[in-house]
Amino acid sequence: MASKPSLLVTRRMPDAVTARASRDYDAELNPDDRIMPQDEWLAKAEGKDGLMICSSEKVTAEAVARLPGSVKIISTFSVGHEHIDIEAVKASGRTVTNTPDVLNEAVADIAMLCLLGAARRAHEGQTLVRQGEWNGWYSTMLLGKDLTGARLGILGMGGIGQAIARRARGFGLAVHYHNRTRLAPELEGDAIYHDSAEGLAAVADFLSVSCPSTDETRGMVDADFIAALPPGAVLVNTARGDIVDDDAVIEALQSGRLRAAGLDVFKGEPALDVRYRSLPNVFLLPHLGSATDNTRDAMGFCCLDNLDAFFAGKACPTAL
Ligand code: 8YV
């Protein structure tokens, strides 16, 4: 029997994913889940046929130049691939894959949690109850922003944006979106297309950032963009922290120009701008978008499906 391809799995994976990787590959695992410095994972890549990485591993052009010749494929356990210089990997003759679609529903759930948490002041409510400071009902206690009849602007209408739109309709939100390309009518449904981000901002009582982090989108939600939103808008970000300008968002949250924000992702996470922590009108989560049992398994299986196909000489299902 031919020997199994060798694989470096840089982070601890869910049990079912680890079991399949260990069964089908000569896999070097990271059971302690210690994040390895670049020099360390590059050294461990020596002699490996493939790498299964996460967004913690920054595959820069310099890293690609130092990759051992044995490595022919990099499979990232993420839909986002801003941590990889895709052009450099491809130019080196290697294959690179990600995990689209399998996490759309889970991330959309967290987007709605962030939207509701921000609109209905979940952080302030939780704090009252947990700190024993809830002294009873009054008619104006922690009043929030209505969803029904409001407009949700979705910035980036890929699979995740579309999954958010499906949920939003159930909450009585009118769906507006901006995307590089307009959706086909059967996907668009009753959603209203805006051909510019500024056009979308003007109608977004709620704004969901749902686009990838790219050279075009980084810093897009800046002071000008926020100034274009209706006063008292609510910002939701489940995509990437660097798409928003933290100074502009924090200033707008302090002044009330933005009524609230629900944030699952942060520039430089797990570090985040500490000012967010003390703002009462922010609902904060630690990048939980895809964190469900089935979704994390599906992401791992998607990586392994790509690796299996590659080593069988077939086309990878989700090559970039
Ligand atoms: C992951 C994500 O948890 O898929 C993505 O792009 O942001 C998350 O689902 C994380 O990136 C793990 O690599």
Boltz pocket constraint, residues with backbone or C-beta under 6 A from the ligand:
constraints:
  - pocket:
      binder: B
      contacts: [[A, 53], [A, 54], [A, 55], [A, 56], [A, 77], [A, 78], [A, 79], [A, 80], [A, 81], [A, 99], [A, 103], [A, 239], [A, 287], [A, 289], [A, 290]]
      max_distance: 6.0
